[in-house]
Amino acid sequence: MKKVLALLVLVVLGIGFAQPARSDLDIAVVAHGGANNPFWVVVYNAVNDACEDFGVSCTYDAPDTFDLPLMAQMIEAAVARQPDALIVSLPDVATLGEPIESAIELGIPVFSINSGSDLFQDVGILRHIGQTEYEAGLGAGKRFAANGGTKGVCVSHEQGNLALDLRCQGFEDGFGGPVEMIASTTSDDSELYSLLDSYLSNNPDTDTVLAVGPQPGEPAIRVLEDRGLDGTVQLGAFDLSPVMIEAVQRGTMSFLIDQQQYLQGYLGVQTAVLYAQYGLLPGNEIILTGPGFVDASNAEQVLDLAAKGIR
């Protein structure tokens, strides 16, 4: 099945794959989230699948929690071994720009996935695979407004992550009404629950909530259900998890924004391998994997794959 997927992806990109990748290729992946994170475990799975399909050696490193200085150190360690290509997520240039530029100066091709659609060109990254965060948030805001939302809050779990800030900014601009952003310094479930619960206590006229990912999205479900606001306050979130898809099915959540992170991990490796071996690059500098929307009309279709760590 995975071999078929690899061939289908190549056909979609219009690339003929004449022979297997060299088995001696070394691909380094450094991201700001890893296999202990419900979103990033899908990327992790995709990287492993792609590396197996293309027959290359890969490493995947990420901090256990959102820690940009530690991520910068991980990039430096990856660069020190001089891999054939480096794949990074790029939530921040100020901290991560220097080690990435060091890789480029050594002749290591660098690609970004997930975060960085507005930043990757600033540091010389060749291609970015992901969604444009602002436009995804803009689409969410317009959906909420069309459904009658008048006052919103955007809940984030990674203070200082520019990609998440762009999601909230797009939401505000598309929504048209007042939107406040609240952010936690950790991804702790109980802290994120308390953050939104306290906000709604102090702002009872809030009728729309957007969570920037499953970490704030799943506790937001419980907040609304515990307060008896499910079905009254609109709730949407970025990305997918089985818990959130089930909440869409029962009406607590209005929709989810799907950036198809499996594609980010898989296409990231594929793009790096094809460049390292053949010098091939897609024509577009940003390879879009989203956004798409999951609502009551299609939630059942994606639930099984989300449980398997693919969606």
ChimeraX attribute file (.defattr): number of C-alpha atoms within 10 A of each C-alpha:
attribute: neighborCount
match mode: 1-to-1
recipient: residues
	/A:1	5
	/A:2	11
	/A:3	13
	/A:4	10
	/A:5	13
	/A:6	19
	/A:7	15
	/A:8	12
	/A:9	16
	/A:10	16
	/A:11	12
	/A:12	9
	/A:13	13
	/A:14	10
	/A:15	14
	/A:16	9
	/A:17	13
	/A:18	6
	/A:19	7
	/A:20	11
	/A:21	19
	/A:22	14
	/A:23	11
	/A:24	10
	/A:25	19
	/A:26	19
	/A:27	23
	/A:28	24
	/A:29	27
	/A:30	25
	/A:31	27
	/A:32	23
	/A:33	22
	/A:34	22
	/A:35	16
	/A:36	13
	/A:37	16
	/A:38	19
	/A:39	23
	/A:40	21
	/A:41	18
	/A:42	25
	/A:43	30
	/A:44	27
	/A:45	19
	/A:46	23
	/A:47	26
	/A:48	19
	/A:49	19
	/A:50	24
	/A:51	23
	/A:52	14
	/A:53	19
	/A:54	20
	/A:55	16
	/A:56	19
	/A:57	16
	/A:58	19
	/A:59	15
	/A:60	19
	/A:61	19
	/A:62	24
	/A:63	18
	/A:64	14
	/A:65	17
	/A:66	21
	/A:67	13
	/A:68	22
	/A:69	12
	/A:70	17
	/A:71	25
	/A:72	21
	/A:73	14
	/A:74	20
	/A:75	26
	/A:76	19
	/A:77	14
	/A:78	22
	/A:79	21
	/A:80	12
	/A:81	10
	/A:82	17
	/A:83	21
	/A:84	20
	/A:85	26
	/A:86	28
	/A:87	26
	/A:88	28
	/A:89	24
	/A:90	28
	/A:91	25
	/A:92	17
	/A:93	17
	/A:94	8
	/A:95	16
	/A:96	22
	/A:97	17
	/A:98	15
	/A:99	20
	/A:100	26
	/A:101	17
	/A:102	15
	/A:103	21
	/A:104	19
	/A:105	11
	/A:106	11
	/A:107	13
	/A:108	18
	/A:109	21
	/A:110	24
	/A:111	24
	/A:112	29
	/A:113	31
	/A:114	29
	/A:115	25
	/A:116	25
	/A:117	25
	/A:118	17
	/A:119	19
	/A:120	26
	/A:121	14
	/A:122	11
	/A:123	15
	/A:124	16
	/A:125	21
	/A:126	18
	/A:127	25
	/A:128	32
	/A:129	27
	/A:130	27
	/A:131	25
	/A:132	24
	/A:133	27
	/A:134	23
	/A:135	19
	/A:136	24
	/A:137	29
	/A:138	20
	/A:139	21
	/A:140	29
	/A:141	29
	/A:142	18
	/A:143	18
	/A:144	26
	/A:145	19
	/A:146	11
	/A:147	12
	/A:148	12
	/A:149	20
	/A:150	17
	/A:151	20
	/A:152	28
	/A:153	24
	/A:154	25
	/A:155	27
	/A:156	29
	/A:157	25
	/A:158	23
	/A:159	15
	/A:160	16
	/A:161	17
	/A:162	19
	/A:163	23
	/A:164	26
	/A:165	22
	/A:166	20
	/A:167	26
	/A:168	30
	/A:169	22
	/A:170	21
	/A:171	30
	/A:172	25
	/A:173	19
	/A:174	21
	/A:175	26
	/A:176	16
	/A:177	14
	/A:178	12
	/A:179	22
	/A:180	14
	/A:181	15
	/A:182	17
	/A:183	20
	/A:184	17
	/A:185	13
	/A:186	15
	/A:187	19
	/A:188	14
	/A:189	16
	/A:190	10
	/A:191	16
	/A:192	26
	/A:193	20
	/A:194	14
	/A:195	20
	/A:196	24
	/A:197	19
	/A:198	12
	/A:199	13
	/A:200	18
	/A:201	11
	/A:202	10
	/A:203	13
	/A:204	8
	/A:205	12
	/A:206	20
	/A:207	19
	/A:208	23
	/A:209	26
	/A:210	30
	/A:211	28
	/A:212	26
	/A:213	24
	/A:214	24
	/A:215	26
	/A:216	29
	/A:217	31
	/A:218	20
	/A:219	23
	/A:220	29
	/A:221	21
	/A:222	17
	/A:223	21
	/A:224	23
	/A:225	13
	/A:226	11
	/A:227	11
	/A:228	11
	/A:229	16
	/A:230	20
	/A:231	14
	/A:232	12
	/A:233	19
	/A:234	23
	/A:235	28
	/A:236	30
	/A:237	28
	/A:238	29
	/A:239	27
	/A:240	28
	/A:241	24
	/A:242	21
	/A:243	15
	/A:244	27
	/A:245	29
	/A:246	16
	/A:247	22
	/A:248	24
	/A:249	18
	/A:250	13
	/A:251	17
	/A:252	24
	/A:253	27
	/A:254	23
	/A:255	29
	/A:256	29
	/A:257	22
	/A:258	19
	/A:259	24
	/A:260	22
	/A:261	27
	/A:262	23
	/A:263	27
	/A:264	27
	/A:265	27
	/A:266	26
	/A:267	25
	/A:268	28
	/A:269	29
	/A:270	22
	/A:271	22
	/A:272	27
	/A:273	25
	/A:274	17
	/A:275	17
	/A:276	21
	/A:277	13
	/A:278	11
	/A:279	10
	/A:280	13
	/A:281	15
	/A:282	15
	/A:283	9
	/A:284	9
	/A:285	15
	/A:286	19
	/A:287	22
	/A:288	18
	/A:289	19
	/A:290	20
	/A:291	22
	/A:292	15
	/A:293	18
	/A:294	22
	/A:295	18
	/A:296	17
	/A:297	10
	/A:298	13
	/A:299	20
	/A:300	15
	/A:301	11
	/A:302	16
	/A:303	20
	/A:304	14
	/A:305	13
	/A:306	18
	/A:307	14
	/A:308	11
	/A:309	20
	/A:310	21
	/A:311	22
